[in-house]
Amino acid sequence: MLAKSNHMTDTRPPKVQARPRSDYRVFRAISTRWMDNDAYGHVNNVVYYSWFDTAVNAFLIEEGVLDIHHGSTIGLVVETACNYFSGLAFPQTVEAGIAVAHLGSSSVRYEVGLFAQGAELTAARGHFVHVYVDRVSRRPVALPPNLKTVLERLL
């Protein structure tokens, strides 16, 4: 039988906390819609994931590095998560902050913070990972140089 130690290691993951605006490089305003609210009077959790996609992909399109209709390279989401800190509800404007946490040879981990308009701390924050693939073969490809240049600004 093993002796009980007074120096047990806490293996719990660190508590996830709200983050400040300064953790994000660019912002996009998103209007909430009446249909975003659920029966509990706040935005339903599934909508937050849609906002992540909207903020990042709109940024990439505006920067001219993502052609969703004809581009030979597309990003597929392979991982996503979200933590919630305070409620958002219609009618509010949400400000989505975007940063890049990791830039690989064919993948990117985006960090997205969702803020009530003007708030200093995230109401929710999450991430998702895009693996960039050839549109036809769906096999991973190196990040196109112009995409990589834009993403490096968000590191």
Phi and psi in degrees as GROMACS dihedral restraints (atoms count N, CA, C in turn):
[ dihedral_restraints ]
;  ai    aj    ak    al  type     phi  dphi    fc
    3     4     5     6     1   -80.3    20    10
    4     5     6     7     1   142.4    20    10
    6     7     8     9     1   -74.4    20    10
    7     8     9    10     1   143.2    20    10
    9    10    11    12     1   -73.8    20    10
   10    11    12    13     1   130.6    20    10
   12    13    14    15     1   -97.8    20    10
   13    14    15    16     1   142.9    20    10
   15    16    17    18     1   -84.1    20    10
   16    17    18    19     1    -5.2    20    10
   18    19    20    21     1  -114.3    20    10
   19    20    21    22     1    52.5    20    10
   21    22    23    24     1   -69.9    20    10
   22    23    24    25     1   142.7    20    10
   24    25    26    27     1   -88.0    20    10
   25    26    27    28     1   130.7    20    10
   27    28    29    30     1   -79.7    20    10
   28    29    30    31     1   115.3    20    10
   30    31    32    33     1   -99.0    20    10
   31    32    33    34     1     6.0    20    10
   33    34    35    36     1   -68.4    20    10
   34    35    36    37     1   143.3    20    10
   36    37    38    39     1   -67.7    20    10
   37    38    39    40     1   153.8    20    10
   39    40    41    42     1   -63.2    20    10
   40    41    42    43     1   148.0    20    10
   42    43    44    45     1   -66.8    20    10
   43    44    45    46     1   129.6    20    10
   45    46    47    48     1   -76.7    20    10
   46    47    48    49     1   133.6    20    10
   48    49    50    51     1  -126.2    20    10
   49    50    51    52     1   159.4    20    10
   51    52    53    54     1   -60.1    20    10
   52    53    54    55     1   151.7    20    10
   54    55    56    57     1  -119.5    20    10
   55    56    57    58     1   154.9    20    10
   57    58    59    60     1   -82.1    20    10
   58    59    60    61     1   162.6    20    10
   60    61    62    63     1   -55.8    20    10
   61    62    63    64     1   -32.6    20    10
   63    64    65    66     1   -64.0    20    10
   64    65    66    67     1   -12.6    20    10
   66    67    68    69     1   -78.8    20    10
   67    68    69    70     1    -7.0    20    10
   69    70    71    72     1  -119.1    20    10
   70    71    72    73     1   149.6    20    10
   72    73    74    75     1   -97.8    20    10
   73    74    75    76     1   -35.7    20    10
   75    76    77    78     1  -135.7    20    10
   76    77    78    79     1   157.0    20    10
   78    79    80    81     1  -131.8    20    10
   79    80    81    82     1   149.9    20    10
   81    82    83    84     1  -136.3    20    10
   82    83    84    85     1   129.9    20    10
   84    85    86    87     1   -82.3    20    10
   85    86    87    88     1   136.5    20    10
   87    88    89    90     1  -131.3    20    10
   88    89    90    91     1   126.8    20    10
   90    91    92    93     1   -82.5    20    10
   91    92    93    94     1   133.1    20    10
   93    94    95    96     1   -74.6    20    10
   94    95    96    97     1   159.7    20    10
   96    97    98    99     1  -121.5    20    10
   97    98    99   100     1   155.7    20    10
   99   100   101   102     1   -52.4    20    10
  100   101   102   103     1   -42.6    20    10
  102   103   104   105     1   -71.2    20    10
  103   104   105   106     1   -11.0    20    10
  105   106   107   108     1   -71.5    20    10
  106   107   108   109     1   -28.6    20    10
  108   109   110   111     1   -71.1    20    10
  109   110   111   112     1   145.7    20    10
  111   112   113   114     1  -106.4    20    10
  112   113   114   115     1  -172.7    20    10
  114   115   116   117     1   -61.9    20    10
  115   116   117   118     1   -19.0    20    10
  117   118   119   120     1   -90.7    20    10
  118   119   120   121     1     1.4    20    10
  120   121   122   123     1    84.9    20    10
  121   122   123   124     1    14.4    20    10
  123   124   125   126     1  -134.7    20    10
  124   125   126   127     1   169.3    20    10
  126   127   128   129     1   -63.4    20    10
  127   128   129   130     1   132.0    20    10
  129   130   131   132     1   -68.8    20    10
  130   131   132   133     1   145.0    20    10
  132   133   134   135     1   -56.8    20    10
  133   134   135   136     1   -33.2    20    10
  135   136   137   138     1   -64.9    20    10
  136   137   138   139     1   -26.8    20    10
  138   139   140   141     1   -66.4    20    10
  139   140   141   142     1   -33.2    20    10
  141   142   143   144     1   -59.0    20    10
  142   143   144   145     1   -40.6    20    10
  144   145   146   147     1   -65.4    20    10
  145   146   147   148     1   -36.1    20    10
  147   148   149   150     1   -64.1    20    10
  148   149   150   151     1   -40.0    20    10
  150   151   152   153     1   -64.5    20    10
  151   152   153   154     1   -37.2    20    10
  153   154   155   156     1   -56.9    20    10
  154   155   156   157     1   -52.2    20    10
  156   157   158   159     1   -59.1    20    10
  157   158   159   160     1   -46.4    20    10
  159   160   161   162     1   -60.0    20    10
  160   161   162   163     1   -48.2    20    10
  162   163   164   165     1   -62.4    20    10
  163   164   165   166     1   -49.4    20    10
  165   166   167   168     1   -69.3    20    10
  166   167   168   169     1   -49.4    20    10
  168   169   170   171     1   -67.2    20    10
  169   170   171   172     1   -36.9    20    10
  171   172   173   174     1   -63.3    20    10
  172   173   174   175     1   -41.4    20    10
  174   175   176   177     1   -59.2    20    10
  175   176   177   178     1   -48.0    20    10
  177   178   179   180     1   -64.2    20    10
  178   179   180   181     1   -39.0    20    10
  180   181   182   183     1   -65.0    20    10
  181   182   183   184     1   -46.9    20    10
  183   184   185   186     1   -62.9    20    10
  184   185   186   187     1   -31.4    20    10
  186   187   188   189     1   -79.7    20    10
  187   188   189   190     1    -6.2    20    10
  189   190   191   192     1    78.5    20    10
  190   191   192   193     1    20.0    20    10
  192   193   194   195     1  -112.6    20    10
  193   194   195   196     1     5.6    20    10
  195   196   197   198     1  -137.4    20    10
  196   197   198   199     1   119.4    20    10
  198   199   200   201     1  -113.0    20    10
  199   200   201   202     1    99.6    20    10
  201   202   203   204     1   -69.4    20    10
  202   203   204   205     1   -18.2    20    10
  204   205   206   207     1   -97.6    20    10
  205   206   207   208     1   -37.3    20    10
  207   208   209   210     1  -127.6    20    10
  208   209   210   211     1    -2.7    20    10
  210   211   212   213     1   -66.3    20    10
  211   212   213   214     1   145.9    20    10
  213   214   215   216     1   -81.2    20    10
  214   215   216   217     1   -17.5    20    10
  216   217   218   219     1  -116.8    20    10
  217   218   219   220     1   133.9    20    10
  219   220   221   222     1  -131.6    20    10
  220   221   222   223     1   156.0    20    10
  222   223   224   225     1  -101.8    20    10
  223   224   225   226     1   128.0    20    10
  225   226   227   228     1  -107.8    20    10
  226   227   228   229     1   133.3    20    10
  228   229   230   231     1   -75.8    20    10
  229   230   231   232     1   125.9    20    10
  231   232   233   234     1  -115.8    20    10
  232   233   234   235     1   -10.2    20    10
  234   235   236   237     1  -158.6    20    10
  235   236   237   238     1   142.2    20    10
  237   238   239   240     1  -155.0    20    10
  238   239   240   241     1   151.4    20    10
  240   241   242   243     1  -157.2    20    10
  241   242   243   244     1   159.0    20    10
  243   244   245   246     1  -149.6    20    10
  244   245   246   247     1   140.6    20    10
  246   247   248   249     1  -120.7    20    10
  247   248   249   250     1   140.2    20    10
  249   250   251   252     1  -113.4    20    10
  250   251   252   253     1   137.7    20    10
  252   253   254   255     1  -122.1    20    10
  253   254   255   256     1   -36.1    20    10
  255   256   257   258     1  -151.0    20    10
  256   257   258   259     1   154.2    20    10
  258   259   260   261     1   -75.7    20    10
  259   260   261   262     1   150.8    20    10
  261   262   263   264     1  -122.5    20    10
  262   263   264   265     1   150.4    20    10
  264   265   266   267     1  -154.3    20    10
  265   266   267   268     1   156.5    20    10
  267   268   269   270     1   -70.2    20    10
  268   269   270   271     1   138.0    20    10
  270   271   272   273     1   -98.7    20    10
  271   272   273   274     1   100.6    20    10
  273   274   275   276     1  -127.9    20    10
  274   275   276   277     1   154.5    20    10
  276   277   278   279     1   -99.0    20    10
  277   278   279   280     1   131.9    20    10
  279   280   281   282     1  -103.1    20    10
  280   281   282   283     1   139.0    20    10
  282   283   284   285     1  -111.3    20    10
  283   284   285   286     1   117.8    20    10
  285   286   287   288     1   -96.9    20    10
  286   287   288   289     1   119.4    20    10
  288   289   290   291     1   -95.8    20    10
  289   290   291   292     1   140.3    20    10
  291   292   293   294     1  -124.4    20    10
  292   293   294   295     1   139.3    20    10
  294   295   296   297     1  -145.4    20    10
  295   296   297   298     1   162.8    20    10
  297   298   299   300     1  -109.6    20    10
  298   299   300   301     1   124.0    20    10
  300   301   302   303     1   -92.3    20    10
  301   302   303   304     1   -30.7    20    10
  303   304   305   306     1  -149.2    20    10
  304   305   306   307     1   135.1    20    10
  306   307   308   309     1  -124.0    20    10
  307   308   309   310     1   108.5    20    10
  309   310   311   312     1   -97.0    20    10
  310   311   312   313     1  -168.8    20    10
  312   313   314   315     1   -74.8    20    10
  313   314   315   316     1   -31.7    20    10
  315   316   317   318     1  -133.4    20    10
  316   317   318   319     1     5.8    20    10
  318   319   320   321     1  -135.9    20    10
  319   320   321   322     1   159.4    20    10
  321   322   323   324     1  -140.2    20    10
  322   323   324   325     1   134.8    20    10
  324   325   326   327     1  -105.1    20    10
  325   326   327   328     1   113.2    20    10
  327   328   329   330     1   -91.9    20    10
  328   329   330   331     1   138.5    20    10
  330   331   332   333     1  -108.1    20    10
  331   332   333   334     1   131.9    20    10
  333   334   335   336     1  -128.7    20    10
  334   335   336   337     1   127.4    20    10
  336   337   338   339     1  -110.8    20    10
  337   338   339   340     1   132.5    20    10
  339   340   341   342     1  -107.2    20    10
  340   341   342   343     1   124.0    20    10
  342   343   344   345     1  -118.8    20    10
  343   344   345   346     1   140.0    20    10
  345   346   347   348     1   -63.4    20    10
  346   347   348   349     1   144.5    20    10
  348   349   350   351     1   -50.6    20    10
  349   350   351   352     1   123.4    20    10
  351   352   353   354     1    83.6    20    10
  352   353   354   355     1    -8.1    20    10
  354   355   356   357     1   -71.8    20    10
  355   356   357   358     1   150.2    20    10
  357   358   359   360     1   -86.2    20    10
  358   359   360   361     1   -30.1    20    10
  360   361   362   363     1  -113.1    20    10
  361   362   363   364     1   151.2    20    10
  363   364   365   366     1   -63.9    20    10
  364   365   366   367     1   137.8    20    10
  366   367   368   369     1   -78.8    20    10
  367   368   369   370     1   -29.7    20    10
  369   370   371   372     1  -154.8    20    10
  370   371   372   373     1   152.8    20    10
  372   373   374   375     1  -146.3    20    10
  373   374   375   376     1   148.7    20    10
  375   376   377   378     1  -157.7    20    10
  376   377   378   379     1  -170.7    20    10
  378   379   380   381     1  -148.7    20    10
  379   380   381   382     1   162.3    20    10
  381   382   383   384     1  -150.6    20    10
  382   383   384   385     1   155.2    20    10
  384   385   386   387     1  -113.8    20    10
  385   386   387   388     1   125.5    20    10
  387   388   389   390     1   -99.1    20    10
  388   389   390   391     1   130.9    20    10
  390   391   392   393     1  -104.5    20    10
  391   392   393   394     1   125.0    20    10
  393   394   395   396     1   -86.9    20    10
  394   395   396   397     1   129.7    20    10
  396   397   398   399     1  -132.1    20    10
  397   398   399   400     1   161.5    20    10
  399   400   401   402     1   -68.0    20    10
  400   401   402   403     1   131.2    20    10
  402   403   404   405     1   -56.0    20    10
  403   404   405   406     1   -38.5    20    10
  405   406   407   408     1   -84.2    20    10
  406   407   408   409     1   -53.0    20    10
  408   409   410   411     1   -81.1    20    10
  409   410   411   412     1   -20.6    20    10
  411   412   413   414     1    62.2    20    10
  412   413   414   415     1    23.8    20    10
  414   415   416   417     1   -97.0    20    10
  415   416   417   418     1   142.7    20    10
  417   418   419   420     1   -56.4    20    10
  418   419   420   421     1   142.9    20    10
  420   421   422   423     1  -133.2    20    10
  421   422   423   424     1   159.4    20    10
  423   424   425   426     1   -63.0    20    10
  424   425   426   427     1   145.3    20    10
  426   427   428   429     1   -59.1    20    10
  427   428   429   430     1   130.5    20    10
  429   430   431   432     1   -58.8    20    10
  430   431   432   433     1   142.9    20    10
  432   433   434   435     1   -54.0    20    10
  433   434   435   436     1   -41.0    20    10
  435   436   437   438     1   -67.2    20    10
  436   437   438   439     1   -36.1    20    10
  438   439   440   441     1   -66.0    20    10
  439   440   441   442     1   -46.1    20    10
  441   442   443   444     1   -58.9    20    10
  442   443   444   445     1   -41.5    20    10
  444   445   446   447     1   -61.2    20    10
  445   446   447   448     1   -44.6    20    10
  447   448   449   450     1   -65.6    20    10
  448   449   450   451     1   -43.7    20    10
  450   451   452   453     1   -67.2    20    10
  451   452   453   454     1   -33.0    20    10
  453   454   455   456     1   -60.3    20    10
  454   455   456   457     1   -28.6    20    10
  456   457   458   459     1   -67.4    20    10
  457   458   459   460     1   -20.7    20    10
  459   460   461   462     1   -95.8    20    10
  460   461   462   463     1    -2.9    20    10
